[in-house]
């Protein structure tokens, strides 16, 4: 193994409902399929990093002391993710995400955090974070906790934040971020403007490295006073986009932990995401290193 990725984030059970269209407010639609599987942005990204190969991967998180929690831990272990710092919280249910996926593969998600909201960073967590070569987090756990985790890394170790679900960032968290990963909606939300170009300008002024994922448009790397670098997306049939962003972030983190510069890691992350969208589910859809390498020229 080369390098270590430590992910701080959520573990959820996903209940995915496939339907022709995502229901509008007040509308009821019939699902054509239902699927229950392991998910959560933190867990998904940890699985993606582990399957990317080259870096050992662990997660700091929390589950309830219930059958769902034990299922989530088992699934992470099967994927090669270290779960020694996943707290099992008595009296709390594990996180749950309700996902509707339409016929174009687009989705809408509602999350009940459950035990994720009870996560706290303790001394053993900080010790693990101090061993990381990359720390990766999202916003399905409280921002104050994410900032505390980021401060536990060694000096010079990159902290990647995927600002999802979209929310304005506290100053406490923002000043820790080395690499911000957002899609178009998240970019606008974090920047506080509906204009994407303006949002990118504001974020570039605030964060050293900005990666904007654009779905079928690929991704863009923005850094102050440097040309924009673009990675094209592969043209593929889309089945389910649920774990595309999580796959991108996890594979990106594994690449940085292995010593790749961000401009070399981003097209590999994009290729992995293009495989993910061709499959249903979250963790079940995340590709292996061999599958991604088969796409590379």
C-alpha positions as CSV (number, residue, x, y, z in Angstrom):
1,X,0.0,0.0,0.0
2,X,1.1,3.5,-0.7
3,X,-0.2,6.2,1.6
4,X,-3.2,6.3,3.9
5,X,-6.6,7.9,3.4
6,X,-8.7,8.6,6.4
7,X,-12.3,9.5,5.7
8,X,-14.5,11.4,8.2
9,X,-18.1,11.0,7.4
10,X,-21.5,9.4,7.3
11,X,-22.6,5.8,7.1
12,X,-26.2,5.2,6.0
13,X,-28.5,2.5,4.8
14,X,-29.8,3.6,1.4
15,X,-33.4,2.8,0.3
16,X,-33.4,3.5,-3.4
17,X,-36.6,3.7,-5.4
18,X,-36.5,3.6,-9.1
19,X,-39.3,5.5,-10.9
20,X,-40.1,7.1,-14.2
21,X,-40.0,10.6,-12.7
22,X,-39.0,12.1,-9.3
23,X,-42.3,13.1,-7.7
24,X,-43.1,16.8,-7.4
25,X,-44.5,18.3,-4.1
26,X,-47.9,16.7,-3.5
27,X,-47.4,14.1,-6.2
28,X,-47.4,10.3,-5.6
29,X,-45.7,8.0,-8.2
30,X,-45.2,4.3,-8.3
31,X,-41.7,2.8,-8.1
32,X,-40.6,0.2,-10.7
33,X,-38.0,-1.2,-8.3
34,X,-36.8,-0.9,-4.7
35,X,-33.3,-1.6,-3.4
36,X,-31.8,-1.5,0.1
37,X,-28.0,-1.2,0.3
38,X,-25.0,0.3,2.1
39,X,-24.3,3.9,1.6
40,X,-23.6,7.3,3.2
41,X,-21.2,9.8,1.6
42,X,-18.4,9.0,4.0
43,X,-18.7,5.3,3.6
44,X,-19.1,5.5,-0.2
45,X,-16.0,7.6,-0.5
46,X,-14.0,5.3,1.7
47,X,-15.0,2.3,-0.4
48,X,-14.0,4.2,-3.6
49,X,-10.6,5.0,-2.1
50,X,-10.1,1.4,-1.0
51,X,-11.1,0.0,-4.3
52,X,-8.8,2.4,-6.2
53,X,-5.9,0.6,-4.7
54,X,-2.5,2.1,-3.7
55,X,-3.6,3.5,-0.4
56,X,-4.9,2.0,2.9
57,X,-8.2,3.5,3.9
58,X,-10.0,3.9,7.2
59,X,-13.2,5.8,8.2
60,X,-14.1,7.7,11.3
61,X,-17.9,7.6,11.7
62,X,-20.8,6.3,13.8
63,X,-23.6,3.8,13.4
64,X,-26.5,2.8,15.7
65,X,-26.4,-0.3,17.8
66,X,-28.9,-2.0,15.5
67,X,-29.0,-4.5,12.6
68,X,-28.4,-1.7,10.0
69,X,-25.3,-0.6,11.9
70,X,-23.8,-4.1,12.0
71,X,-24.6,-4.5,8.3
72,X,-22.8,-1.3,7.4
73,X,-19.7,-2.3,9.3
74,X,-19.7,-5.7,7.6
75,X,-20.0,-4.1,4.1
76,X,-17.1,-1.7,4.8
77,X,-14.9,-4.5,6.0
78,X,-15.6,-6.6,2.9
79,X,-14.5,-3.6,0.8
80,X,-11.2,-3.4,2.7
81,X,-12.0,-0.2,4.7
82,X,-10.7,0.0,8.3
83,X,-13.6,0.5,10.7
84,X,-11.8,0.5,14.0
85,X,-12.8,4.1,14.6
86,X,-16.5,3.7,13.8
87,X,-18.5,4.2,17.0
88,X,-21.5,2.0,17.7
89,X,-23.9,4.4,19.5
90,X,-26.4,2.9,21.9
91,X,-29.9,4.2,21.7
92,X,-29.5,5.7,18.2
93,X,-30.7,4.3,14.9
94,X,-28.2,4.1,12.0
95,X,-28.4,6.8,9.3
96,X,-31.0,6.3,6.6
97,X,-31.2,7.8,3.1
98,X,-34.3,7.7,0.9
99,X,-33.2,8.0,-2.8
100,X,-35.5,8.4,-5.8
101,X,-33.9,7.7,-9.1
102,X,-35.6,8.6,-12.4
103,X,-35.3,6.9,-15.8
104,X,-32.5,9.3,-16.8
105,X,-30.5,8.2,-13.8
106,X,-30.8,11.5,-11.9
107,X,-31.7,11.4,-8.2
108,X,-33.1,13.2,-5.3
109,X,-32.1,12.2,-1.8
110,X,-33.4,12.8,1.8
111,X,-31.1,11.8,4.7
112,X,-32.1,11.0,8.3
113,X,-28.7,11.3,10.0
114,X,-29.4,9.1,13.0
115,X,-26.1,8.1,14.7
116,X,-24.1,10.3,12.3
117,X,-25.3,13.3,14.3
118,X,-23.8,11.8,17.5
119,X,-20.3,11.4,16.1
120,X,-17.6,13.0,18.3
121,X,-13.8,13.1,17.6
122,X,-11.9,11.6,20.5
123,X,-8.2,10.9,21.2
124,X,-8.0,7.6,19.3
125,X,-9.7,9.3,16.3
126,X,-7.1,12.1,16.4
127,X,-4.3,9.5,16.6
128,X,-5.6,7.9,13.4
129,X,-6.1,11.2,11.6
130,X,-2.5,12.1,12.5
131,X,-1.3,9.1,10.5
132,X,-3.2,10.1,7.3
133,X,-1.6,11.2,4.1
134,X,-4.9,12.6,3.0
135,X,-8.0,13.5,5.1
136,X,-11.3,13.5,3.2
137,X,-14.7,14.7,4.6
138,X,-18.2,15.7,3.5
139,X,-21.1,17.6,5.1
140,X,-23.4,14.8,6.3
141,X,-21.8,15.2,9.7
142,X,-21.7,18.5,11.6
143,X,-19.2,21.2,10.3
144,X,-17.7,21.8,13.8
145,X,-16.8,18.1,14.0
146,X,-15.3,18.1,10.5
147,X,-13.2,21.1,11.3
148,X,-12.0,19.4,14.5
149,X,-11.0,16.3,12.5
150,X,-9.2,18.4,9.9
151,X,-7.1,20.1,12.6
152,X,-5.9,16.6,13.8
153,X,-3.9,16.0,10.6
154,X,-0.2,16.5,10.3
155,X,1.1,19.8,8.9
156,X,1.2,19.7,5.1
157,X,-1.3,16.8,4.8
158,X,-4.0,17.8,2.4
159,X,-7.6,18.1,3.6
160,X,-10.2,17.5,0.9
161,X,-13.7,18.7,1.6
162,X,-16.6,17.6,-0.6
163,X,-19.2,20.3,0.3
164,X,-22.2,18.0,0.0
165,X,-25.0,18.2,1.0
166,X,-24.6,21.8,-0.2
167,X,-24.3,24.4,2.6
168,X,-22.4,27.7,3.3
169,X,-19.2,26.8,5.2
170,X,-18.3,28.2,8.6
171,X,-15.0,30.1,8.7
172,X,-13.7,27.5,11.2
173,X,-14.1,24.8,8.6
174,X,-13.2,26.8,5.5
175,X,-9.8,27.8,6.7
176,X,-8.8,24.1,7.0
177,X,-9.7,23.2,3.4
178,X,-6.9,22.6,0.9
179,X,-9.0,21.0,-1.8
180,X,-12.7,21.9,-2.2
181,X,-14.8,19.5,-4.4
182,X,-18.2,20.7,-5.5
183,X,-20.7,20.2,-8.3
184,X,-22.4,23.2,-9.9
185,X,-25.2,23.4,-7.4
186,X,-22.8,23.0,-4.4
187,X,-20.5,25.7,-5.9
188,X,-23.4,28.2,-6.0
189,X,-24.6,27.3,-2.5
190,X,-21.1,27.6,-0.8
191,X,-20.4,30.8,-2.7
192,X,-23.8,32.3,-2.0
193,X,-24.6,33.3,-5.6
194,X,-26.8,31.8,-8.3
195,X,-24.2,32.7,-11.0
196,X,-21.8,29.8,-11.6
197,X,-19.0,31.8,-13.0
198,X,-19.2,34.3,-10.1
199,X,-19.3,31.4,-7.7
200,X,-16.1,29.9,-9.1
201,X,-14.3,33.2,-8.9
202,X,-15.4,33.6,-5.2
203,X,-14.3,30.1,-4.3
204,X,-11.0,30.3,-6.1
205,X,-10.2,33.4,-4.0
206,X,-11.0,31.5,-0.9
207,X,-9.6,28.0,-1.4
208,X,-6.1,26.9,-2.7
209,X,-7.6,24.2,-5.0
210,X,-11.1,24.0,-6.4
211,X,-12.5,21.1,-8.3
212,X,-15.9,21.5,-10.0
213,X,-17.6,18.4,-11.2
214,X,-19.9,18.9,-14.1
215,X,-21.6,15.5,-14.7
216,X,-21.4,14.7,-18.4
217,X,-19.3,17.8,-18.8
218,X,-16.4,16.3,-16.9
219,X,-14.6,18.3,-14.2
220,X,-12.5,21.5,-13.9
221,X,-9.5,22.3,-11.8
222,X,-9.3,26.0,-10.7
223,X,-6.4,27.6,-8.9
224,X,-5.7,31.3,-8.5
225,X,-3.5,32.8,-11.3
226,X,-3.2,29.5,-13.2
227,X,-5.0,28.3,-16.3
228,X,-8.1,26.2,-15.8
229,X,-7.5,22.4,-16.4
230,X,-10.4,20.4,-17.8
231,X,-10.9,16.6,-17.7
232,X,-13.4,15.4,-20.2
233,X,-16.1,12.9,-19.1
234,X,-16.5,9.6,-21.0
235,X,-19.7,9.3,-23.0
236,X,-21.5,6.4,-21.3
237,X,-25.1,5.2,-20.8
238,X,-26.4,6.5,-17.4
239,X,-28.3,4.2,-15.1
240,X,-27.8,5.8,-11.6
241,X,-25.8,8.9,-10.6
242,X,-26.2,8.3,-6.9
243,X,-22.5,7.5,-6.1
244,X,-20.8,9.3,-9.0
245,X,-19.6,12.3,-6.9
246,X,-18.6,10.0,-4.0
247,X,-16.6,7.8,-6.3
248,X,-14.8,10.8,-7.8
249,X,-13.8,12.1,-4.3
250,X,-12.6,8.7,-3.0
251,X,-10.5,8.0,-6.1
252,X,-9.1,11.5,-6.1
253,X,-8.1,11.1,-2.4
254,X,-6.4,7.8,-3.1
255,X,-4.5,9.4,-6.0
256,X,-3.2,12.2,-3.9
257,X,-2.3,9.8,-1.1
258,X,-0.2,7.8,-3.6
259,X,1.7,11.0,-4.6
260,X,-0.1,12.0,-7.8
261,X,-0.6,15.7,-8.4
262,X,-4.2,16.8,-8.5
263,X,-4.1,17.3,-12.3
264,X,-3.2,13.7,-12.8
265,X,-5.6,12.3,-10.2
266,X,-8.7,14.1,-11.5
267,X,-9.0,12.3,-14.9
268,X,-8.7,8.9,-13.2
269,X,-11.4,10.0,-10.7
270,X,-13.6,11.0,-13.6
271,X,-13.1,7.7,-15.3
272,X,-14.1,5.9,-12.1
273,X,-17.2,8.0,-11.8
274,X,-18.1,7.2,-15.4
275,X,-18.1,3.5,-14.5
276,X,-20.2,4.1,-11.4
277,X,-23.1,5.8,-13.3
278,X,-23.5,2.7,-15.5
279,X,-24.6,0.7,-12.5
280,X,-27.4,0.8,-9.9
281,X,-26.8,1.5,-6.2
282,X,-24.1,3.3,-4.2
283,X,-21.3,1.1,-2.9
284,X,-22.3,-1.7,-5.2
285,X,-21.7,0.5,-8.2
286,X,-18.1,1.7,-7.3
287,X,-15.5,0.2,-9.6
288,X,-12.2,-1.5,-8.8
289,X,-8.7,-0.3,-9.8
290,X,-8.5,-2.9,-12.6
291,X,-11.8,-1.7,-14.1
292,X,-10.7,1.9,-14.1
293,X,-7.3,1.1,-15.5
294,X,-9.0,-0.8,-18.4
295,X,-10.5,2.6,-19.4
296,X,-7.2,4.4,-19.4
297,X,-5.3,4.9,-22.7
